[in-house]
Amino acid sequence: IVIYKMGGDGAITFSGGEEIRTGIYPVEALKPTGAGDSFMAGLMTSLAAGHALKDAILRASACASITVSRPGCAPAMPDGPTLEAFLADHPGPTTP
């Protein structure tokens, strides 16, 4: 799995000869700090929980969006319930 993250333009993921383009969950960003770490944590946690690759990438994107929209770095990273609430209340990712 190779993921090219493009900030506000989303991400392109390459895996097994497949290319997956995903958008972002737009938020009012306070700072960029922690976005990459939060993305990777969300991706790994989602894959470990059995989510399909595209869903895991979108969940990772949501984690990054949550993190940049809150003050701080580590304290801004979402837990499971925070991620689920964000996904339930957010209109969805942009189209890449």
Secondary structure, 3 states (H helix, E strand, C coil): CEEEECHHHCEEEEECCEEEEECCCCCCCCCCCCHHHHHHHHHHHHHHCCCCHHHHHHHHHHHHHHHHCCCCCHHHCCCHHHHHHHHHHCCCCCCC
